[in-house]
Amino acid sequence: MSKRIGVIGIVIDNPQETSERVNKIISEYSHLIIGRMGIPRPDEQVGIISLIIEGSTDHVGALTGKLGNLPGVTVKSALTTKNLTKGETR
C-alpha cells in the first residue's frame, strides 16, 4: 500500500471538554505521526494541533474522519500528490 506525507490541522473549540477524546484518537493513530505541535489558547477557549503524518490515504481518512466527528472539532488535511514507495518511507 502506498503512503503519502501530509499535514493535518485540528482546531478544538472548548478543549476542556474535548481534548481528552482528541488525544485518545491521535494516540490510536500514532504510527502515522511524524511530528506534532499543540498550541493552547485558554483565553480564547480554543486549542490548535498540527500533525505531520505519513500513511495511506485510507488511514489518514480514518483518522481525520474520527476527529471530525467529535463535537467542536474542525479538521483539515493536505497530502502530497507523490506516492511514496517502500524504499522512500522512514
C-alpha positions as CSV (number, residue, x, y, z in Angstrom):
1,M,0.0,0.0,0.0
2,S,1.5,3.4,-1.0
3,K,2.0,6.1,1.6
4,R,1.8,9.9,1.3
5,I,3.2,12.7,3.5
6,G,0.9,15.5,4.6
7,V,-0.3,17.7,7.4
8,I,-3.4,17.7,9.5
9,G,-4.7,20.9,11.2
10,I,-7.1,20.4,14.1
11,V,-8.9,23.3,15.9
12,I,-10.7,22.4,19.1
13,D,-13.4,24.6,20.5
14,N,-13.7,24.4,24.3
15,P,-10.8,22.0,24.7
16,Q,-11.6,21.3,28.3
17,E,-14.5,19.2,27.2
18,T,-13.0,17.5,24.1
19,S,-9.2,17.4,24.3
20,E,-9.1,14.0,26.1
21,R,-11.1,12.3,23.3
22,V,-9.0,14.1,20.6
23,N,-5.7,12.9,22.2
24,K,-7.1,9.3,22.5
25,I,-7.8,9.2,18.8
26,I,-4.4,10.7,17.9
27,S,-2.8,8.0,20.1
28,E,-4.6,5.3,18.2
29,Y,-3.0,6.5,15.0
30,S,0.4,7.3,16.4
31,H,2.0,5.0,13.8
32,L,1.1,7.7,11.2
33,I,2.5,10.7,13.1
34,I,6.0,12.0,12.3
35,G,5.6,15.2,14.3
36,R,3.1,17.1,16.4
37,M,2.7,20.6,17.7
38,G,0.0,21.9,20.0
39,I,-0.8,25.5,20.8
40,P,-3.2,26.1,23.8
41,R,-5.2,29.3,23.7
42,P,-7.0,29.3,27.0
43,D,-8.1,33.0,26.8
44,E,-10.0,32.2,23.6
45,Q,-11.1,28.7,24.8
46,V,-9.5,27.1,21.8
47,G,-6.7,24.6,21.1
48,I,-4.8,24.1,17.9
49,I,-2.9,20.9,17.0
50,S,-0.9,20.4,13.8
51,L,0.3,16.9,12.8
52,I,2.8,15.9,10.2
53,I,1.8,12.4,9.0
54,E,2.9,9.7,6.7
55,G,0.4,7.0,5.7
56,S,-2.1,5.6,3.2
57,T,-5.0,7.8,2.2
58,D,-7.3,5.2,3.8
59,H,-5.5,5.5,7.2
60,V,-5.3,9.3,7.0
61,G,-9.0,9.5,6.1
62,A,-9.9,7.2,9.0
63,L,-8.0,9.5,11.4
64,T,-9.5,12.7,10.1
65,G,-13.0,11.2,10.0
66,K,-12.9,10.2,13.6
67,L,-11.6,13.5,14.7
68,G,-14.0,15.5,12.6
69,N,-17.0,13.6,14.1
70,L,-16.2,15.0,17.5
71,P,-18.4,17.9,18.5
72,G,-16.5,21.2,18.5
73,V,-13.5,19.8,16.4
74,T,-12.6,21.1,13.0
75,V,-10.1,19.2,10.9
76,K,-8.4,20.0,7.6
77,S,-5.7,17.9,5.9
78,A,-3.4,18.3,2.9
79,L,-1.4,15.4,1.4
80,T,1.4,15.3,-1.2
81,T,0.4,14.1,-4.6
82,K,3.5,11.9,-4.7
83,N,3.1,8.3,-3.6
84,L,6.0,7.0,-1.6
85,T,7.3,3.6,-2.3
86,K,8.6,1.2,0.3
87,G,12.2,2.4,-0.1
88,E,11.3,6.0,0.4
89,T,9.4,5.7,3.7
90,R,11.1,6.2,7.1
